[in-house]
Amino acid sequence: MNQVIRLTATWCGPCKAYAPTFEAATLDASDRWEAITLDIDSDEGREMMIANNIRSVPTTLFMEFGQETKTVVGAMSQADLEDLLT
């Protein structure tokens, strides 16, 4: 299954604002995409940031067949995220 990964941080205001948008859009696409949220304060989140050269949060990674296909830095509107998930 394809994965959409949201990198976030507990101290990040834009991350908190983006969370409900991400949840709503990915819920609608749950038959095609596995939604994952990683906090960069955790080891797994830090490793993902380093491995993908991420410098800012929120960041959304799109992984298809195990390969990163798109990275979006910053919050997106629900419509924009839904378009990317179709």
C-alpha positions in Angstrom: 0.0 0.0 0.0 1.2 3.5 -0.7 2.0 5.7 2.3 1.5 9.4 3.0 3.7 10.5 5.9 3.2 13.7 7.9 6.3 14.9 9.7 5.3 17.2 12.6 6.5 18.5 16.0 4.7 19.1 19.2 5.9 22.7 19.5 4.9 23.6 15.9 1.8 25.8 15.5 1.3 25.2 11.7 1.7 21.5 12.4 -1.2 21.6 14.9 -3.3 23.6 12.4 -2.6 21.1 9.6 -3.3 18.0 11.7 -7.2 18.0 11.2 -6.8 18.6 7.5 -4.4 15.7 7.1 -6.6 13.4 9.1 -9.8 14.3 7.1 -8.1 14.0 3.7 -6.3 10.7 4.5 -9.4 9.2 6.0 -11.2 9.6 2.7 -8.3 7.9 0.9 -7.6 5.1 3.4 -8.4 2.4 0.8 -5.4 3.6 -1.3 -3.1 5.3 1.2 -1.7 4.4 4.6 -1.5 7.6 6.7 1.4 7.9 9.1 2.2 10.7 11.4 5.8 11.0 12.8 6.8 13.5 15.4 10.3 14.7 14.9 10.8 14.7 18.6 10.8 10.9 18.4 13.7 8.8 17.2 11.7 7.5 14.2 10.7 11.0 13.2 14.3 12.4 13.5 15.6 9.5 11.4 13.0 10.2 8.7 14.0 13.9 8.6 17.6 13.0 8.3 17.1 10.3 5.7 15.0 12.6 3.5 17.0 15.8 4.1 13.9 17.6 5.6 14.6 20.9 7.2 11.1 22.2 8.1 7.8 21.0 9.5 5.1 20.3 8.6 6.3 18.2 5.7 4.2 15.6 3.9 6.0 12.7 2.1 4.3 10.6 -0.5 5.7 7.1 -0.9 4.6 4.8 -3.7 6.0 1.2 -3.9 8.6 2.1 -1.3 9.9 5.1 -3.2 9.4 8.8 -2.3 7.5 10.3 -5.2 6.7 13.8 -3.8 7.5 16.0 -0.8 5.4 19.0 0.2 6.9 21.4 2.7 4.3 23.4 4.7 0.6 22.9 5.4 -1.7 22.2 2.5 -5.4 22.8 2.1 -7.6 19.7 2.3 -8.5 20.1 -1.4 -4.8 20.2 -2.5 -4.0 17.2 -0.3 -7.0 15.2 -1.6 -5.9 16.0 -5.2 -2.5 14.5 -4.5 -4.1 11.4 -3.0 -6.2 10.6 -6.0 
